[in-house]
Amino acid sequence: MTSSPEPAPELRRHLGVDLGGTNIKVAVVEERDGAGLTVVARERSPTEAHRGPEGVVRRLAEVGREALERHGAVGTVGVGVPGVFHEEAGHAVLLPNLPGDWEGVPVRDPLAAALGHPVAMVNDARAFSLAESLLGAARGLGTVVCLVLGTGVGGGIVVDGKLLRGTGGAGEIGHQTVLFGGPPCGCGNAGCAEALTRADVFARLGGRATAEEVYGAAQAGDVTALAAVEHVAKWLGVALANAYVLLAPDAFVVGGGIAAAGDLLLGPLEAAVRRQVFIVPPERIRVLAGALGPYAGAIGAALFGREAEGETRKTASMA
């Protein structure tokens, strides 16, 4: 008597689209029973930001449709946006890296209509956090706190493979008050970690035009640039130490433009956190560099679409 063949493992694909000021990045994540998650495509296209907010949303739809034509059917779609959006309504609130007035511009519903799938929206720093926790530097770890350094200081928290969302704003590591009476922050507070460490502040302290130039000078031994690196490590160290005593993460993961310096920043930052946390042996505190590069946001958007599938289908049916 011959046995019937075993059924083929189920295969699903998840599309992620990451909106940036210069490029729109796309990733496709494949999920196969027994084999876990694999990134099977990474692509980029110009954002064409000169089109204005509504034109950029149409451009997102174009890029998404082209990806679907190339890679076939997907089960879910996630979109990462570089700023603040209204979670329930699915429209933009503030996207500071893109020109034009984005306040109230619909994003989720036009994309869902164009792509034929419910769309899950996620902040780009949260998308980075999910990607690095599931498929990047912190793969396999339980609790991960991520930090994205650039124009601002974004972040996210992932616990057992799921994004910690709280009431919608969990993970804003950069908006902790670390210096009472400190400089004003764009969020309206004063003394936030972001106000002390964001890219333009870092460049000014380092005496250069850009953060990248400061790191180059620091690597060459420039005293002013090295002092700027020490300043950033000090104040981010306070923020991460606070996060550690609340969450005791298995690791911190740092990404973004300013983090490109690698050990020049990450070593002093890890040391700063270890100096301020006394409740565990210092070697338990780890600060890792992001491993997925410029496509982390797109990969994370795909993973968030997968995670939020039930919610997006409910939202679509209500609409």
C-alpha positions as CSV (number, residue, x, y, z in Angstrom):
1,M,0.0,0.0,0.0
2,T,1.5,3.3,-1.1
3,S,1.4,6.3,1.2
4,S,0.0,9.5,-0.1
5,P,2.5,12.3,-0.6
6,E,2.9,14.8,2.1
7,P,1.3,18.2,1.4
8,A,3.7,20.9,0.1
9,P,4.6,23.4,2.8
10,E,2.5,26.5,2.7
11,L,4.2,29.5,1.2
12,R,3.1,33.1,1.8
13,R,4.7,36.4,0.7
14,H,4.6,39.8,2.4
15,L,5.3,43.1,0.6
16,G,6.9,46.0,2.4
17,V,7.2,49.5,1.0
18,D,9.4,52.1,2.7
19,L,8.8,55.8,1.9
20,G,12.0,57.9,2.0
21,G,12.8,61.4,1.0
22,T,15.0,60.3,-1.9
23,N,14.0,56.7,-2.6
24,I,11.1,54.3,-2.1
25,K,12.5,50.9,-1.1
26,V,10.6,47.7,-1.5
27,A,11.2,44.3,0.1
28,V,9.4,41.0,-0.2
29,V,9.5,38.6,2.7
30,E,8.7,34.9,2.1
31,E,7.2,32.8,4.8
32,R,7.3,29.0,4.4
33,D,6.2,26.4,6.9
34,G,9.1,24.9,8.7
35,A,11.6,27.3,7.1
36,G,10.8,30.6,8.8
37,L,11.1,34.0,7.1
38,T,13.4,34.9,4.2
39,V,13.9,38.2,2.3
40,V,13.6,37.3,-1.4
41,A,13.6,40.7,-3.0
42,R,15.1,44.2,-2.4
43,E,14.5,47.1,-4.8
44,R,14.5,50.9,-4.9
45,S,12.9,53.6,-7.0
46,P,13.1,57.4,-6.9
47,T,10.5,59.0,-4.6
48,E,9.9,61.9,-7.0
49,A,9.1,64.2,-4.0
50,H,8.7,67.1,-6.3
51,R,5.2,65.7,-7.1
52,G,3.9,66.9,-3.8
53,P,2.1,64.9,-1.1
54,E,-0.7,63.5,-3.2
55,G,1.7,62.8,-6.1
56,V,4.0,60.9,-3.8
57,V,1.1,58.8,-2.6
58,R,0.4,58.0,-6.2
59,R,4.1,57.2,-6.7
60,L,3.9,54.8,-3.8
61,A,1.0,53.1,-5.5
62,E,3.0,52.9,-8.8
63,V,6.0,51.3,-7.1
64,G,3.8,48.9,-5.2
65,R,1.9,47.8,-8.3
66,E,5.2,47.2,-10.2
67,A,6.5,45.1,-7.3
68,L,3.3,43.0,-7.4
69,E,3.7,42.5,-11.1
70,R,7.3,41.3,-10.7
71,H,6.9,39.1,-7.7
72,G,3.4,37.8,-7.9
73,A,0.7,37.5,-5.3
74,V,1.3,38.5,-1.7
75,G,-0.7,38.0,1.4
76,T,-0.2,41.3,3.2
77,V,1.2,44.8,2.5
78,G,2.9,47.1,5.0
79,V,4.1,50.7,4.4
80,G,6.7,52.5,6.4
81,V,6.4,56.3,6.7
82,P,9.1,58.7,7.9
83,G,7.1,60.6,10.5
84,V,3.8,60.8,12.3
85,F,0.5,59.5,10.9
86,H,-3.1,59.1,12.3
87,E,-3.3,55.4,13.0
88,E,-7.1,55.0,12.8
89,A,-7.7,57.3,9.9
90,G,-4.7,56.3,7.9
91,H,-3.6,59.8,6.9
92,A,-0.3,61.6,7.4
93,V,0.2,64.2,10.1
94,L,3.9,65.3,9.8
95,L,6.5,63.9,7.4
96,P,9.4,66.4,8.0
97,N,11.7,64.9,5.4
98,L,9.3,65.3,2.5
99,P,8.3,68.6,1.0
100,G,4.8,70.0,1.1
101,D,2.0,70.1,3.7
102,W,1.3,66.5,4.6
103,E,-1.3,67.3,7.3
104,G,-4.4,65.2,6.7
105,V,-3.2,63.7,3.4
106,P,-4.8,60.2,2.9
107,V,-2.1,57.4,2.6
108,R,-3.5,54.1,3.6
109,D,-6.8,53.9,1.8
110,P,-5.6,55.2,-1.6
111,L,-2.8,52.6,-1.5
112,A,-5.1,49.8,-0.5
113,A,-7.4,50.6,-3.4
114,A,-4.5,50.8,-5.8
115,L,-2.8,47.6,-4.6
116,G,-5.9,45.5,-4.0
117,H,-4.8,44.7,-0.4
118,P,-5.5,46.1,3.0
119,V,-2.4,48.2,4.0
120,A,-0.8,48.4,7.4
121,M,1.0,51.7,8.2
122,V,4.0,51.8,10.5
123,N,6.6,54.5,11.5
124,D,9.9,53.8,9.7
125,A,11.9,53.5,13.0
126,R,9.4,50.9,14.3
127,A,9.8,49.1,11.0
128,F,13.6,49.1,11.4
129,S,13.1,47.7,14.9
130,L,10.9,44.8,13.8
131,A,13.3,43.9,11.0
132,E,16.4,43.9,13.1
133,S,14.7,41.9,15.8
134,L,13.3,39.2,13.6
135,L,15.8,39.0,10.7
136,G,18.8,41.2,11.6
137,A,21.3,41.9,14.4
138,A,19.0,40.7,17.2
139,R,17.5,37.7,15.5
140,G,16.4,35.1,18.0
141,L,16.5,37.4,21.0
142,G,13.5,38.0,23.3
143,T,13.4,41.7,24.1
144,V,15.1,44.2,21.9
145,V,15.2,48.0,22.1
146,C,16.2,49.8,18.8
147,L,17.4,53.3,18.1
148,V,17.6,55.0,14.7
149,L,19.9,58.0,14.6
150,G,19.6,60.6,11.9
151,T,17.6,63.8,11.4
152,G,15.9,62.9,14.6
153,V,16.2,60.0,17.0
154,G,13.6,57.3,16.5
155,G,13.1,53.9,18.1
156,G,11.1,50.9,18.8
157,I,10.7,48.0,21.2
158,V,10.1,44.4,20.1
159,V,9.1,41.7,22.6
160,D,9.0,38.0,21.6
161,G,8.9,38.9,17.9
162,K,6.1,41.5,18.2
163,L,6.3,45.2,18.1
164,L,5.3,46.8,21.5
165,R,2.8,49.5,20.5
166,G,1.2,50.5,23.8
167,T,-1.5,53.1,23.0
168,G,0.3,53.9,19.7
169,G,3.5,55.7,20.7
170,A,5.7,53.1,22.5
171,G,9.4,53.1,21.6
172,E,10.1,56.9,21.3
173,I,13.5,56.5,23.0
174,G,14.6,59.9,21.7
175,H,11.9,61.8,23.5
176,Q,12.9,60.9,27.0
177,T,13.8,63.9,29.1
178,V,17.5,63.4,29.9
179,L,18.4,67.0,30.8
180,F,16.0,69.2,32.7
181,G,16.1,72.7,31.3
182,G,17.9,71.4,28.2
183,P,17.4,72.6,24.6
184,P,13.9,72.7,23.1
185,C,12.9,69.7,21.1
186,G,10.7,69.5,18.0
187,C,8.1,67.5,20.0
188,G,7.5,70.6,22.2
189,N,9.4,69.3,25.3
190,A,12.8,70.5,26.4
191,G,15.9,68.4,27.2
192,C,14.9,65.3,25.1
193,A,17.7,63.0,24.0
194,E,16.9,63.9,20.4
195,A,17.4,67.6,21.1
196,L,20.9,66.9,22.4
197,T,22.0,64.3,19.8
198,R,20.2,64.7,16.4
199,A,22.3,65.0,13.3
200,D,22.4,68.8,13.0
201,V,23.4,69.2,16.6
202,F,26.1,66.6,16.2
203,A,27.4,68.3,13.1
204,R,27.5,71.7,14.7
205,L,29.3,70.3,17.8
206,G,31.8,68.6,15.6
207,G,32.5,71.7,13.5
208,R,31.5,70.1,10.2
209,A,28.6,70.4,7.7
210,T,27.3,66.9,8.2
211,A,27.3,64.1,10.7
212,E,29.2,61.9,8.3
213,E,32.0,64.5,8.0
214,V,32.2,64.6,11.8
215,Y,32.7,60.9,12.0
216,G,35.3,61.0,9.3
217,A,37.2,63.7,11.3
218,A,36.9,61.7,14.5
219,Q,38.3,58.6,12.9
220,A,41.3,60.8,11.8
221,G,41.7,61.9,15.5
222,D,40.2,65.4,15.3
223,V,39.8,66.6,18.9
224,T,36.6,68.6,18.2
225,A,34.9,65.7,16.4
226,L,35.9,63.3,19.1
227,A,34.3,65.6,21.7
228,A,31.1,65.6,19.7
229,V,31.1,61.8,19.6
230,E,31.6,61.7,23.4
231,H,28.7,64.2,23.8
232,V,26.3,62.0,21.8
233,A,27.4,58.8,23.6
234,K,26.9,60.5,27.0
235,W,23.3,61.6,26.4
236,L,22.2,58.6,24.4
237,G,23.8,56.5,27.2
238,V,21.4,58.2,29.7
239,A,18.4,57.3,27.4
240,L,19.4,53.7,26.9
241,A,20.3,53.2,30.6
242,N,16.8,54.4,31.5
243,A,15.3,52.0,28.9
244,Y,17.4,49.2,30.3
245,V,16.2,49.4,33.9
246,L,12.6,49.5,32.7
247,L,12.8,46.7,30.0
248,A,16.0,44.7,30.6
249,P,16.4,44.0,26.9
250,D,18.6,41.3,25.6
251,A,20.2,43.9,23.3
252,F,20.1,47.4,21.9
253,V,20.3,47.8,18.2
254,V,21.5,51.1,16.6
255,G,21.0,52.1,13.0
256,G,20.6,55.2,10.9
257,G,23.0,57.7,9.3
258,I,24.8,58.8,12.4
259,A,25.4,55.2,13.4
260,A,27.4,54.5,10.3
261,A,30.6,55.1,12.3
262,G,30.2,51.7,13.9
263,D,32.5,51.1,16.9
264,L,33.6,54.7,17.0
265,L,30.1,55.4,18.5
266,L,28.8,52.0,19.6
267,G,31.8,51.2,21.8
268,P,31.5,54.5,23.8
269,L,27.7,54.2,23.9
270,E,27.8,50.7,25.3
271,A,30.4,51.8,27.9
272,A,28.2,54.8,28.9
273,V,25.1,52.5,29.4
274,R,27.2,50.0,31.5
275,R,28.5,52.8,33.7
276,Q,25.0,53.9,34.6
277,V,23.2,50.5,35.2
278,F,24.2,48.7,38.4
279,I,21.4,46.2,38.7
280,V,23.0,43.6,36.4
281,P,26.5,42.6,35.5
282,P,27.8,45.0,32.9
283,E,28.5,42.3,30.3
284,R,24.7,41.7,30.0
285,I,24.3,45.1,28.3
286,R,25.0,44.9,24.6
287,V,24.8,47.6,22.0
288,L,24.8,46.1,18.4
289,A,25.0,47.7,15.0
290,G,22.0,47.2,12.7
291,A,22.7,44.4,10.2
292,L,20.2,44.9,7.4
293,G,21.4,48.2,5.9
294,P,19.2,50.6,4.0
295,Y,16.5,48.0,3.4
296,A,15.7,47.4,7.1
297,G,12.7,49.8,6.9
298,A,11.1,48.0,3.9
299,I,11.8,44.6,5.4
300,G,10.2,45.8,8.7
301,A,7.2,47.2,6.8
302,A,6.6,43.8,5.3
303,L,6.9,42.1,8.7
304,F,4.5,44.6,10.2
305,G,1.9,43.9,7.5
306,R,2.2,40.3,8.4
307,E,1.8,41.1,12.1
308,A,-1.1,43.4,11.7
309,E,-3.0,41.3,9.1
310,G,-6.1,40.8,11.3
311,E,-6.4,44.5,12.1
312,T,-6.0,45.7,8.5
313,R,-8.6,43.3,7.3
314,K,-11.0,44.5,10.0
315,T,-10.3,48.2,9.0
316,A,-10.8,47.4,5.3
317,S,-14.2,45.7,6.0
318,M,-15.3,48.6,8.1
319,A,-14.4,51.0,5.3
